[in-house]
Amino acid sequence: MTRWLTEEEQQTWQAFIRMRQRLDAAISAGLGEHGLSMSDYELMVPLSAAPNGCLRAKELAGEVCWDKSRLSKQLARMAARGLVDRTPAADDARGIVVALTDRGREVLRAAAPEHVELVREVFVDRLDHQEGHALRSLSNKVIAAVEERDAPPG
């Protein structure tokens, strides 16, 4: 039996969807001023935080919850623009290591301050301490539920 959303639940869900869409649009526009897409930035951040600015493609895919095909296509676009390099892993001929290029670091360094300011302006600064805590708690609960649901049996 389907457990339909109540009117209040539907309003909450739709408010979340609208917030996510508008936040994504604002962030996309901000990054676009630096020639980056949200997908570019989403991959560049974990690479910039990784030792030596590189990760195995499989690890990077896990970090951002992307499938192999999507990651491969995005990395090809980024490599063509000189943002990343892809090289075979030294210890595994099937593995690929992805690294930020010097140009990728420069572009990220230029985009990051404005990106962070935008995130503060439209999101972080809108939350008081309790709301921030509540949002982190809720986010962790939803992430755990999704991961539990998607975990392989056993």
TORVOPA-681877 format. One record per residue (C-alpha): residue in one letter; x, y, z. Coordinates in steps of 0.05 Angstrom, whole numbers, plus 5000, padded with zeros to 4 digits. Each point is the difference from the previous one (the first is absolute). Layout:
   rest     xx     yy     zz
      A      X      Y      Z
...
This chain:
   rest     xx     yy     zz
      M   5000   5000   5000
      T   5028   5068   4980
      R   5012   5049   5057
      W   4983   5065   4963
      L   5030   5064   5026
      T   4955   5044   5043
      E   4990   5071   4977
      E   5052   5024   5051
      E   5050   4946   4979
      Q   4989   5018   4927
      Q   5012   5074   5015
      T   5064   4982   5037
      W   5025   4956   4944
      Q   4984   5052   4947
      A   5033   5055   5040
      F   5063   4957   5004
      I   4999   4987   4925
      R   4991   5074   4984
      M   5056   5019   5048
      R   5047   4949   4969
      Q   4983   5023   4929
      R   5010   5073   5015
      L   5063   4988   5040
      D   5028   4958   4944
      A   4982   5054   4949
      A   5033   5055   5042
      I   5063   4959   5011
      S   5003   4980   4926
      A   4995   5073   4979
      G   5055   5020   5049
      L   5047   4945   4977
      G   4984   5014   4928
      E   5032   5068   5007
      H   5066   4962   5008
      G   4986   4952   4943
      L   4982   4943   5047
      S   4939   4957   5006
      M   4973   4972   5065
      S   5025   4932   4976
      D   5070   5028   4990
      Y   5001   5030   5069
      E   4970   4937   5032
      L   5060   4960   4974
      M   5053   5053   5010
      V   4986   5009   5075
      P   5017   4928   5021
      L   5059   5000   4953
      S   5027   5064   5031
      A   4993   4970   5069
      A   5034   4934   4982
      P   5073   4987   5012
      N   5039   5027   4940
      G   4934   5023   4969
      C   4984   4932   4970
      L   4953   4941   5012
      R   4985   4935   4966
      A   4939   5009   4955
      K   4963   4947   5040
      E   5013   5038   5065
      L   4978   5065   4968
      A   4936   4968   4975
      G   4986   4975   5070
      E   5012   5069   5030
      V   4949   5033   4956
      C   4952   4941   4991
      W   5006   4998   4925
      D   4999   4939   4955
      K   5060   4982   4957
      S   4970   5025   4935
      R   4981   5068   5026
      L   5068   5009   5033
      S   5037   4979   4937
      K   4961   5048   4955
      Q   5009   5059   5049
      L   5074   4986   5008
      A   5009   4998   4924
      R   4968   5069   4995
      M   5043   5027   5057
      A   5064   4970   4970
      A   4984   5032   4933
      R   4998   5067   5036
      G   5065   4987   5037
      L   4970   4994   5070
      V   5019   4928   5015
      D   5048   4947   4976
      R   4982   4926   4997
      T   5056   4949   5002
      P   5002   4925   5008
      A   5012   4978   5072
      A   5071   4975   5011
      D   4976   4940   5040
      D   4940   4980   4958
      A   4996   5006   4925
      R   4924   5004   5002
      G   5000   5056   5051
      I   5002   5074   4984
      V   5029   5055   5043
      V   4968   5068   4993
      A   5041   5062   5019
      L   4986   5074   4999
      T   5045   5036   4952
      D   5034   5066   5017
      R   4947   5034   4958
      G   4945   4963   5038
      R   5029   5024   5066
      E   5003   5071   4974
      V   4928   5000   4976
      L   4977   4968   5066
      R   5039   5050   5041
      A   4969   5058   4960
      A   4929   4973   5006
      A   5001   4977   5073
      P   4996   5067   5036
      E   4939   5023   4961
      H   4968   4931   5006
      V   5009   4999   5075
      E   4972   5070   5006
      L   4939   4980   4959
      V   4989   4938   5043
      R   5005   5044   5062
      E   4953   5053   4973
      V   4944   4954   4976
      F   5007   4942   5048
      V   5047   4998   5060
      D   4986   5070   5025
      R   4925   4986   4997
      L   5005   4946   5054
      D   5010   5013   5074
      H   5040   4951   5041
      Q   4940   4955   5017
      E   4975   4999   4928
      G   5070   4981   4976
      H   5003   4944   5051
      A   4930   4976   4981
      L   5017   5001   4926
      R   5064   4960   5011
      S   4962   4950   5042
      L   4944   4993   4948
      S   5051   4994   4943
      N   5037   4945   5037
      K   4935   4962   5013
      V   4979   5004   4926
      I   5070   4980   4976
      A   5000   4940   5047
      A   4930   4979   4976
      V   5021   5005   4927
      E   5065   4962   5012
      E   4964   4946   5040
      R   4948   4993   4944
      D   5053   4996   4946
      A   5048   4954   5037
      P   5009   4932   4969
      P   4965   4944   5038
      G   5040   4965   5054
